[in-house]
Amino acid sequence: MGSSGKAFDIPKMMVWEAYLKVRSNKGAAGVDRQSLVDFARDEKKNLYKIWNRMSSGSYFPPPVRAVEIPKAGGGVRVLGVPTVADRIAQTVVAMTLEPSAEQVFHQDSYGYRPARSALDAVETCRKRCWQSQWVIDIDIQGFFDNVPHEPILRAVGKHTDKPWVLLYVQRWLTAPVQQQDGTLVVRGRGTPQGSAISPLLSNLFMHYAFDDWLARMQPLVRFERYCDDVIVHCVSEKQALYIKRSIAERFTRLGLTLHPQKTKIVHCVQEQRTQDPRYGVEFTFLGFTFRPRYARLRDGRWKSGFLPAVSKAAKKSMAAVIRGWRLGRRTDLSFREVAAMINRIVAGWINYYGHFYKSLLISFLSDRINPHLVRWAMRKFKHLHRWPAKARRRIAQIATNYPGMFIHWRHGALPAGSTTGAV
């Protein structure tokens, strides 16, 4: 019995801190359609209800709402959206588990961890591709739908002595998913993407299933892992073949399968390396495609290297967003309002995808966004309706006078004809 007279001693302040985190992360409503705004209308009562039920052991998670999100490379990814109250409860458990888990997590695990990012993983991968010629690009087939529950619960048990943590993790793992037609699907495997606890549970599983296992089996082999996205570096073809086979056998024993087409060995060809024609020379990791590319050295010379740049799938996704703005129909907006509408989004793309081989991204943004601005001008101003050449000159003139108006212009993606330079 806890100090509060409840079965479990869960501090009320922890529920409040979890709520603040959930509120800052925003997010959609779950199956109860209660938004964060709705929750806040009776904040104190709603938070007390969560604390009271969790402390007494009577908290049972509602179904998770399934939402289909299009993948950049085609197909859909199913996210599970918990209710606001359930996200708060999950965050309480994640906050309790994380400090212990962080003490053992591998230095090359980057996903959903404090002070680590996807760009850190890509940068480390870039350096190691220069050091080692061979890479294994690991793809676990349907990871979030098929990850087994028993190893997750064992991993959680290693990092807590609080029975309520294990109790609620078990309930979340088996909570049903509500499909878009309203039907409920009971899960015996998997952990839905989109929940507050899922990233930590996935990292715990992958730590013991992969990171710790590989570090013990092959302590000299380096890797980068971001949740279930894994790149392994090898010094020879023979080592790559052996480790790929070992990893496949390891996941098979755990009830998971490596994707037969997407899991592949890649030869990192660059200066003074001869390509092995039996293997491909590119792979994609966290939105960046690694392949042989030319890079300019500080002394002005060009050298072939194995480098990351924005991937085709990422460009396809950005192009879809740009089309979705339907700028040609936004004649109700001023030029500055158009800039304000798109700058926040484009700034995010540049901050992420522009981190490596920026010129490719800038060229893409110039080719995709600037023509839409021309079409906007043609519809906005009557004297340009039938004169695309005049509209292009007008946009170029604005770019000359106000080169900082659009984020992509500031980074060099200026329209052709602007006197401050053109891409």
C-alpha positions as CSV (number, residue, x, y, z in Angstrom):
1,M,0.0,0.0,0.0
2,G,1.4,3.4,-1.0
3,S,1.7,6.5,1.2
4,S,-1.5,7.8,-0.4
5,G,-3.5,4.8,0.8
6,K,-3.6,3.5,-2.8
7,A,-2.3,0.2,-4.1
8,F,0.5,2.0,-6.0
9,D,2.4,5.0,-4.9
10,I,2.4,7.3,-7.9
11,P,3.2,11.0,-7.2
12,K,0.5,13.5,-8.4
13,M,3.3,15.8,-9.5
14,M,4.5,13.1,-12.0
15,V,1.0,13.1,-13.6
16,W,1.1,16.9,-13.9
17,E,4.6,16.8,-15.5
18,A,3.4,14.1,-17.9
19,Y,0.4,16.3,-18.8
20,L,2.7,19.3,-19.5
21,K,4.8,17.0,-21.9
22,V,1.7,15.8,-23.7
23,R,0.3,19.3,-24.0
24,S,3.6,20.6,-25.5
25,N,3.7,17.7,-28.0
26,K,0.1,18.5,-29.1
27,G,-1.5,15.7,-31.1
28,A,-4.9,14.5,-32.3
29,A,-7.8,13.2,-30.3
30,G,-8.3,9.5,-29.7
31,V,-11.4,7.3,-29.9
32,D,-13.2,9.5,-27.4
33,R,-12.7,12.5,-29.7
34,Q,-11.5,14.6,-26.7
35,S,-9.0,17.1,-27.8
36,L,-6.3,18.7,-25.6
37,V,-8.5,21.9,-25.5
38,D,-11.5,19.8,-24.3
39,F,-9.3,18.1,-21.7
40,A,-8.0,21.4,-20.4
41,R,-11.6,22.7,-19.8
42,D,-11.8,20.4,-16.7
43,E,-8.1,19.9,-16.2
44,K,-7.9,19.3,-12.5
45,K,-10.7,16.7,-12.5
46,N,-9.4,14.9,-15.5
47,L,-5.9,14.7,-14.1
48,Y,-7.1,13.5,-10.7
49,K,-9.1,10.8,-12.5
50,I,-6.0,9.5,-14.2
51,W,-3.9,9.6,-11.0
52,N,-6.7,7.9,-9.0
53,R,-7.2,5.0,-11.4
54,M,-3.5,4.4,-12.0
55,S,-2.8,4.5,-8.2
56,S,-5.6,2.0,-7.5
57,G,-4.6,-0.4,-10.3
58,S,-8.0,0.1,-12.0
59,Y,-6.7,2.0,-15.0
60,F,-7.5,0.2,-18.3
61,P,-6.5,1.9,-21.5
62,P,-9.2,2.6,-24.1
63,P,-8.8,1.3,-27.7
64,V,-6.2,3.1,-29.9
65,R,-7.6,4.9,-32.9
66,A,-6.0,3.7,-36.2
67,V,-5.0,6.4,-38.6
68,E,-3.4,5.7,-42.0
69,I,-0.5,8.0,-43.0
70,P,0.9,7.8,-46.6
71,K,4.5,6.6,-46.8
72,A,7.0,8.7,-48.8
73,G,7.9,5.6,-50.8
74,G,4.3,4.5,-51.4
75,G,1.8,2.6,-49.3
76,V,0.5,3.6,-45.9
77,R,1.8,3.5,-42.4
78,V,-0.8,2.8,-39.7
79,L,-0.4,5.0,-36.6
80,G,-2.2,4.3,-33.3
81,V,-3.6,7.5,-31.7
82,P,-4.4,7.0,-28.0
83,T,-6.7,9.3,-26.1
84,V,-5.3,12.4,-24.4
85,A,-5.8,10.8,-21.0
86,D,-4.1,7.6,-22.2
87,R,-1.1,9.6,-23.6
88,I,-0.7,11.2,-20.1
89,A,-0.8,7.8,-18.4
90,Q,1.7,6.4,-20.9
91,T,4.0,9.4,-20.4
92,V,4.0,8.8,-16.6
93,V,5.3,5.2,-17.2
94,A,7.8,6.4,-19.8
95,M,9.2,9.0,-17.4
96,T,9.5,6.3,-14.7
97,L,11.3,3.8,-17.0
98,E,13.5,6.1,-19.1
99,P,16.2,7.0,-16.5
100,S,17.1,3.3,-15.9
101,A,16.9,2.4,-19.6
102,E,19.1,5.3,-20.6
103,Q,21.9,4.0,-18.4
104,V,22.3,0.8,-20.5
105,F,21.3,2.0,-24.0
106,H,24.0,1.7,-26.6
107,Q,25.8,4.9,-27.8
108,D,24.9,4.1,-31.4
109,S,21.1,4.0,-30.6
110,Y,19.8,7.4,-31.7
111,G,16.0,7.2,-31.9
112,Y,13.8,9.0,-29.4
113,R,16.5,9.6,-26.9
114,P,17.6,12.7,-25.1
115,A,20.2,14.9,-26.8
116,R,20.4,12.6,-29.9
117,S,18.9,13.1,-33.3
118,A,18.4,11.5,-36.7
119,L,21.1,13.9,-38.1
120,D,23.6,12.6,-35.5
121,A,23.0,9.1,-36.8
122,V,23.4,10.2,-40.4
123,E,26.6,12.0,-39.6
124,T,28.1,9.0,-37.8
125,C,27.0,6.8,-40.7
126,R,28.7,9.1,-43.2
127,K,32.0,9.0,-41.3
128,R,32.0,5.2,-41.0
129,C,31.1,4.7,-44.7
130,W,34.5,6.4,-45.4
131,Q,36.2,4.1,-43.0
132,S,34.6,0.7,-44.0
133,Q,33.8,-0.4,-47.5
134,W,30.7,-2.6,-46.7
135,V,27.3,-1.8,-45.3
136,I,24.3,-4.0,-44.3
137,D,21.1,-2.1,-44.7
138,I,18.7,-3.8,-42.3
139,D,14.9,-3.7,-42.8
140,I,12.7,-5.6,-40.3
141,Q,9.5,-6.6,-42.0
142,G,6.4,-5.0,-40.3
143,F,8.4,-4.3,-37.1
144,F,5.7,-2.4,-35.2
145,D,3.0,-4.8,-36.2
146,N,4.9,-8.0,-35.3
147,V,7.3,-7.2,-32.4
148,P,6.6,-9.9,-29.8
149,H,5.3,-8.9,-26.4
150,E,7.1,-11.3,-24.1
151,P,10.6,-10.0,-24.8
152,I,9.4,-6.4,-24.3
153,L,7.9,-7.3,-20.9
154,R,11.1,-9.1,-19.9
155,A,13.1,-6.0,-20.9
156,V,10.8,-3.7,-18.9
157,G,11.2,-6.0,-15.9
158,K,15.0,-5.5,-16.0
159,H,14.5,-1.8,-15.5
160,T,11.8,-1.4,-12.8
161,D,10.9,-2.8,-9.4
162,K,7.5,-1.1,-9.6
163,P,4.7,-3.6,-10.3
164,W,2.4,-0.9,-11.7
165,V,4.8,-0.1,-14.5
166,L,4.8,-3.7,-15.7
167,L,1.0,-4.0,-15.2
168,Y,0.2,-1.0,-17.4
169,V,2.8,-1.8,-20.1
170,Q,1.1,-5.2,-20.5
171,R,-2.3,-3.6,-20.8
172,W,-1.1,-1.1,-23.4
173,L,0.5,-3.8,-25.5
174,T,-2.8,-5.7,-25.6
175,A,-5.2,-2.7,-25.9
176,P,-7.3,-3.2,-29.0
177,V,-7.0,-1.0,-32.1
178,Q,-10.2,0.7,-33.4
179,Q,-10.2,0.6,-37.2
180,Q,-11.6,3.5,-39.3
181,D,-14.9,1.5,-39.7
182,G,-15.3,1.2,-36.0
183,T,-14.3,-2.4,-35.6
184,L,-11.9,-3.4,-32.8
185,V,-8.9,-5.6,-33.5
186,V,-7.3,-7.3,-30.5
187,R,-3.5,-7.5,-30.7
188,G,-1.3,-10.4,-29.5
189,R,1.8,-8.9,-31.1
190,G,3.1,-5.4,-32.0
191,T,3.1,-2.0,-30.4
192,P,1.3,0.8,-32.4
193,Q,3.3,3.7,-33.7
194,G,2.1,7.0,-32.4
195,S,1.7,6.1,-28.7
196,A,3.8,7.9,-26.0
197,I,5.2,4.7,-24.6
198,S,5.9,2.9,-28.0
199,P,9.3,4.5,-28.8
200,L,10.7,3.5,-25.4
201,L,9.3,0.0,-25.6
202,S,10.7,-0.4,-29.1
203,N,14.1,0.8,-28.0
204,L,14.1,-1.6,-25.0
205,F,13.3,-4.5,-27.3
206,M,15.9,-3.6,-29.9
207,H,18.5,-3.0,-27.2
208,Y,18.4,-6.5,-26.0
209,A,17.4,-8.1,-29.3
210,F,20.1,-6.3,-31.4
211,D,22.4,-3.7,-29.8
212,D,23.5,-5.6,-26.8
213,W,23.6,-8.9,-28.7
214,L,25.7,-7.6,-31.6
215,A,28.1,-5.7,-29.2
216,R,28.7,-9.1,-27.4
217,M,28.9,-11.2,-30.5
218,Q,30.9,-8.8,-32.7
219,P,32.4,-6.0,-30.4
220,L,34.4,-4.4,-33.3
221,V,31.4,-4.1,-35.7
222,R,29.9,-0.6,-35.7
223,F,26.3,0.3,-36.4
224,E,23.7,3.1,-36.2
225,R,20.2,2.4,-35.2
226,Y,17.2,4.8,-35.1
227,C,14.4,2.7,-33.7
228,D,14.0,-0.1,-36.2
229,D,16.2,1.5,-38.9
230,V,19.6,-0.1,-38.8
231,I,22.9,0.3,-40.7
232,V,25.8,-2.1,-40.0
233,H,29.3,-1.4,-41.1
234,C,31.7,-4.2,-42.2
235,V,35.3,-4.4,-43.3
236,S,34.9,-7.1,-45.9
237,E,32.3,-8.8,-48.1
238,K,32.9,-12.1,-46.1
239,Q,32.2,-10.4,-42.8
240,A,29.1,-8.6,-44.3
241,L,27.6,-12.0,-45.5
242,Y,28.3,-13.7,-42.2
243,I,26.8,-10.9,-40.0
244,K,23.8,-10.5,-42.3
245,R,23.0,-14.2,-41.9
246,S,23.6,-14.0,-38.2
247,I,21.2,-11.0,-37.8
248,A,18.5,-12.8,-39.9
249,E,18.8,-15.9,-37.7
250,R,18.7,-13.8,-34.5
251,F,15.4,-12.0,-35.5
252,T,13.9,-15.3,-36.8
253,R,14.3,-16.7,-33.3
254,L,12.5,-13.7,-31.9
255,G,9.6,-14.1,-34.4
256,L,10.6,-11.3,-36.8
257,T,11.7,-11.4,-40.4
258,L,14.2,-9.3,-42.3
259,H,12.6,-8.0,-45.5
260,P,14.1,-10.1,-48.3
261,Q,14.4,-7.3,-50.9
262,K,15.0,-4.3,-48.7
263,T,17.7,-5.9,-46.5
264,K,20.8,-5.7,-48.6
265,I,24.6,-5.5,-48.6
266,V,26.0,-2.3,-50.2
267,H,29.5,-1.6,-51.4
268,C,30.5,1.9,-50.4
269,V,32.4,2.9,-53.5
270,Q,34.5,6.1,-53.5
271,E,37.9,7.4,-54.4
272,Q,40.4,4.5,-54.9
273,R,37.8,1.8,-54.4
274,T,36.8,-0.5,-57.2
275,Q,33.1,-1.4,-57.3
276,D,32.1,-5.0,-56.9
277,P,29.5,-5.5,-59.6
278,R,27.6,-8.0,-57.6
279,Y,26.4,-5.4,-55.1
280,G,24.6,-2.1,-55.2
281,V,26.3,1.1,-54.3
282,E,23.5,3.0,-52.6
283,F,21.2,2.8,-49.6
284,T,18.7,5.2,-47.9
285,F,18.8,6.0,-44.2
286,L,16.5,8.4,-42.4
287,G,15.6,10.3,-45.5
288,F,19.1,10.5,-47.0
289,T,20.4,8.4,-49.9
290,F,24.1,7.4,-49.5
291,R,25.9,6.8,-52.8
292,P,29.1,7.9,-54.7
293,R,29.0,11.6,-55.2
294,Y,31.6,14.3,-56.1
295,A,32.5,16.8,-53.4
296,R,34.6,19.9,-53.7
297,L,37.7,19.9,-51.4
298,R,38.9,23.1,-49.6
299,D,41.6,23.6,-52.2
300,G,39.0,23.6,-55.0
301,R,39.7,20.1,-56.3
302,W,36.9,17.6,-56.8
303,K,36.9,14.2,-55.1
304,S,34.6,11.2,-55.3
305,G,33.2,10.2,-51.9
306,F,30.3,8.1,-50.5
307,L,28.0,10.8,-49.3
308,P,24.4,11.3,-48.2
309,A,21.9,13.7,-49.8
310,V,18.1,14.1,-49.7
311,S,16.5,11.0,-51.0
312,K,14.1,10.6,-53.9
313,A,11.3,9.5,-51.6
314,A,11.8,12.6,-49.4
315,K,11.7,14.8,-52.5
316,K,8.5,13.1,-53.7
317,S,7.0,13.8,-50.3
318,M,8.0,17.5,-50.3
319,A,6.7,17.9,-53.9
320,A,3.3,16.5,-52.7
321,V,3.2,19.1,-49.9
322,I,4.1,21.9,-52.3
323,R,1.3,20.9,-54.7
324,G,-1.0,20.7,-51.8
325,W,-0.5,24.4,-51.0
326,R,-2.4,25.1,-54.3
327,L,-0.6,28.5,-54.5
328,G,-2.3,29.3,-57.8
329,R,-5.6,29.5,-56.1
330,R,-4.5,31.5,-53.1
331,T,-5.0,34.9,-54.7
332,D,-6.6,36.1,-51.5
333,L,-3.1,36.3,-50.0
334,S,-0.5,39.0,-50.4
335,F,3.0,38.0,-51.4
336,R,4.2,38.4,-47.7
337,E,1.3,36.2,-46.5
338,V,2.3,33.5,-49.1
339,A,5.8,33.7,-47.7
340,A,4.6,33.4,-44.1
341,M,2.4,30.4,-45.0
342,I,5.2,28.3,-46.5
343,N,8.4,29.6,-44.8
344,R,7.9,27.6,-41.6
345,I,7.6,24.3,-43.5
346,V,10.4,25.0,-45.9
347,A,12.7,26.1,-43.1
348,G,12.2,22.6,-41.5
349,W,13.1,20.9,-44.8
350,I,16.3,23.0,-45.1
351,N,17.3,22.5,-41.5
352,Y,17.0,18.7,-41.9
353,Y,17.7,17.8,-45.5
354,G,20.1,20.7,-46.1
355,H,22.5,19.3,-43.5
356,F,24.2,17.1,-46.1
357,Y,24.9,18.0,-49.8
358,K,22.7,21.1,-49.5
359,S,23.0,22.1,-53.2
360,L,20.8,19.1,-54.3
361,L,18.0,20.2,-52.0
362,I,18.3,23.9,-52.9
363,S,18.1,23.0,-56.6
364,F,15.0,20.9,-55.9
365,L,13.3,23.7,-54.0
366,S,14.1,26.2,-56.7
367,D,12.6,24.0,-59.4
368,R,9.5,23.1,-57.4
369,I,8.5,26.3,-55.5
370,N,9.4,29.1,-57.8
371,P,7.2,28.0,-60.7
372,H,4.3,27.9,-58.3
373,L,5.0,31.5,-57.3
374,V,4.9,32.4,-61.0
375,R,1.5,30.8,-61.4
376,W,0.3,32.6,-58.3
377,A,1.4,35.9,-59.7
378,M,-0.3,35.2,-63.0
379,R,-3.6,34.6,-61.3
380,K,-3.2,37.4,-58.7
381,F,-2.4,40.2,-61.1
382,K,-4.7,40.8,-64.1
383,H,-1.9,42.3,-66.2
384,L,0.1,39.0,-65.9
385,H,-2.8,36.6,-66.6
386,R,-1.6,35.6,-70.1
387,W,2.0,36.5,-69.8
388,P,4.1,33.8,-68.1
389,A,7.4,35.5,-69.2
390,K,6.3,38.8,-67.6
391,A,5.3,36.9,-64.4
392,R,8.7,35.2,-64.3
393,R,10.4,38.6,-64.7
394,R,8.2,40.1,-61.9
395,I,9.1,37.3,-59.5
396,A,12.7,37.7,-60.4
397,Q,12.5,41.4,-59.7
398,I,10.9,40.8,-56.3
399,A,13.7,38.3,-55.5
400,T,16.2,40.9,-56.5
401,N,14.7,43.6,-54.2
402,Y,13.7,41.3,-51.3
403,P,16.0,38.2,-51.5
404,G,15.1,37.3,-47.9
405,M,11.4,37.1,-48.3
406,F,11.3,33.4,-48.8
407,I,13.4,31.0,-46.8
408,H,14.6,29.0,-49.9
409,W,15.7,32.3,-51.6
410,R,17.9,33.1,-48.6
411,H,19.7,29.8,-49.1
412,G,20.3,30.4,-52.8
413,A,17.2,29.0,-54.5
414,L,16.5,32.3,-56.3
415,P,14.4,32.4,-59.5
416,A,16.2,32.7,-62.8
417,G,16.7,36.3,-63.8
418,S,17.2,37.8,-60.3
419,T,20.3,39.9,-60.3
420,T,21.4,38.6,-56.9
421,G,22.2,35.3,-58.5
422,A,20.2,32.3,-59.8
423,V,20.3,28.6,-59.3
